Each structure stands twice: as C-alpha cells, then as structure tokens.
Amino acid sequence: MKLIAEFTSEQLRARIPYALICETKECSRWNTGTRRRKWAEATDEASRRRFAKLFSKARSWTLVKGPPEKIRMTMRELSDWDFLASFCCNL
C-alpha cells in the first residue's frame, strides 16, 4: 500500500520550493562541472529519471501554467522533491 499526500495549490507552494528548483535548473550554475560531479555522486540512473519528471513539473508550474488546484503524490515523490530542493540550495 502506498501512502499518498494531497496538497492544495497554496499548501504546495508552502511545502515544495518548485520555483527554486526551476530557477536553479534554468540558471548558468546548473551547467558547471562542479554541479555535474555532485549530481553524479548523489544520484543513480533510476533517480535521475524520476528527477527529470519533477524538473519538468517544476518548470511547468513556475513558468507555464502555475500549480494545479489539487495534487496528489506518493511519499517517495515528496522525498524526491525534498532531495532536489536540498541539492539546489547547496550548489
């Protein structure tokens, strides 16, 4: 059985820093060798595929259409968001 977290758009903004993740990914700091080395050390191939979907969502929610009114996600996805936020803050 999977645990599911449900958020409104306001709760989502407060809980997940998707704008920070989007801005970090879009900035020039993302394309450095330092970031690539840290990324390779901190992630594996399976997690990179999961993170690619989250980067896409972060970009969509920040730059394209805004967050959805309600969103449901698994606890694993929530922990992936937390990992990305931490990683982006430490660059």
Buried (B, 14 or more C-beta within 10 A) or exposed (E): EEEEEEBEBEBBBEBBBBBBBBBBBBEEEBEEEEBEEBBEEEBEEEEEEBBEEBBEBBBBBBEEEEBBEEBEBEEEBBEBBEBBBEBBEEE
